[in-house]
Amino acid sequence: QVQLVESGGGLVQPGGSLRISCEATGPIPEINHMGWYRQAPGKQRDLVIYITNDGTINVTNSVKGRYSISRDNAENTIDLQINNLKPEDTAVYYCYLYVPTWRSTYWGQGTQVTVSS
């Protein structure tokens, strides 16, 4: 059974930085995407950034330059680094794993990021 567990998150002041991590466990095929969605209060869940198993990265335009992602294929972990945090980054961040051959998506439980002074 595939499971995703996130860690990190919390309260950060504007302009600060934060790193959140996600580990996927279970029988995971080599070819996959891992990344992050976020859901702000009262809004839909939106894709923010992802990385494929071969290292291809896709970042939504609104966070380019501040969000970066890395992964360890051997450990099936990804890290999201957010710099120069803004109040509008406040959201629940959900890690996901997409397996193309299974046409299946798996989700973490979500971790809260709050940007406030």
C-alpha positions as CSV (number, residue, x, y, z in Angstrom):
1,Q,0.0,0.0,0.0
2,V,1.4,3.4,-1.0
3,Q,1.4,6.0,1.7
4,L,2.7,9.6,1.9
5,V,3.8,11.3,5.0
6,E,4.6,15.0,5.2
7,S,6.7,16.8,7.7
8,G,7.6,20.4,8.3
9,G,5.2,23.4,8.0
10,G,4.2,25.8,10.7
11,L,4.1,29.5,11.4
12,V,6.6,31.7,9.6
13,Q,7.0,35.4,9.4
14,P,6.8,37.2,6.0
15,G,10.1,37.1,4.2
16,G,11.1,34.0,6.0
17,S,11.9,30.5,4.6
18,L,10.5,27.1,5.1
19,R,11.2,23.5,4.0
20,I,8.6,20.8,4.0
21,S,9.3,17.2,3.2
22,C,7.3,14.2,2.0
23,E,8.2,10.5,2.1
24,A,6.4,7.9,0.0
25,T,6.5,4.3,1.1
26,G,5.2,1.1,-0.4
27,P,5.5,-0.6,-3.8
28,I,6.3,2.5,-6.0
29,P,7.2,2.1,-9.7
30,E,10.3,3.9,-10.8
31,I,8.4,6.2,-13.2
32,N,6.4,8.7,-11.3
33,H,5.8,12.3,-10.5
34,M,5.9,13.7,-7.0
35,G,5.0,17.2,-6.0
36,W,2.9,19.6,-4.0
37,Y,-0.6,21.1,-4.2
38,R,-1.8,23.8,-1.9
39,Q,-5.2,24.8,-0.7
40,A,-5.8,28.2,0.8
41,P,-8.9,28.9,3.0
42,G,-12.0,29.0,0.9
43,K,-10.2,28.1,-2.4
44,Q,-9.7,25.1,-4.5
45,R,-6.6,22.9,-4.3
46,D,-4.0,24.0,-6.9
47,L,-0.9,22.4,-8.3
48,V,2.2,24.3,-7.3
49,I,5.2,22.3,-8.3
50,Y,6.3,18.8,-9.2
51,I,9.3,16.8,-10.2
52,T,9.5,13.6,-12.2
53,N,11.7,10.6,-11.5
54,D,14.2,11.9,-14.2
55,G,14.4,15.3,-12.5
56,T,12.1,17.3,-14.8
57,I,10.6,20.1,-12.8
58,N,7.4,22.1,-13.4
59,V,6.6,25.2,-11.4
60,T,3.5,27.3,-11.5
61,N,4.2,30.8,-12.7
62,S,3.0,32.5,-9.5
63,V,5.7,31.0,-7.3
64,K,8.6,30.8,-9.7
65,G,11.8,32.1,-8.2
66,R,10.6,31.4,-4.6
67,Y,9.7,27.7,-4.7
68,S,12.1,24.9,-5.4
69,I,11.8,21.2,-5.2
70,S,14.3,18.3,-4.9
71,R,13.9,14.6,-4.7
72,D,15.8,11.5,-3.6
73,N,14.7,8.6,-5.8
74,A,16.4,6.0,-3.7
75,E,14.4,7.1,-0.6
76,N,11.2,8.3,-2.5
77,T,11.3,11.6,-0.7
78,I,10.8,15.2,-1.9
79,D,11.6,18.5,-0.3
80,L,9.9,21.8,-1.0
81,Q,11.9,24.9,-0.2
82,I,10.0,28.1,0.0
83,N,11.8,31.4,0.2
84,N,10.6,35.0,0.8
85,L,7.3,33.7,2.2
86,K,4.3,35.9,1.7
87,P,0.9,35.9,3.5
88,E,-0.7,34.6,0.3
89,D,1.4,31.4,0.6
90,T,-0.7,30.5,3.7
91,A,-2.4,27.2,2.8
92,V,-2.5,23.5,3.5
93,Y,0.2,21.9,1.4
94,Y,-0.5,18.4,0.1
95,C,2.2,16.1,-1.1
96,Y,1.1,13.8,-4.0
97,L,2.5,10.9,-6.0
98,Y,1.3,10.2,-9.5
99,V,2.0,6.9,-11.1
100,P,1.3,7.1,-14.9
101,T,1.3,3.3,-15.5
102,W,-1.4,2.9,-12.8
103,R,-3.2,6.2,-13.6
104,S,-3.3,6.6,-9.9
105,T,-2.7,9.5,-7.5
106,Y,-1.8,9.2,-3.9
107,W,-2.0,12.0,-1.3
108,G,-0.4,13.0,2.0
109,Q,-2.5,14.2,4.9
110,G,-1.5,17.8,4.3
111,T,0.6,20.2,6.4
112,Q,-0.4,23.7,7.3
113,V,1.9,26.6,6.4
114,T,0.9,30.0,7.9
115,V,2.7,33.2,7.0
116,S,2.0,35.9,9.5
117,S,3.7,38.5,11.6
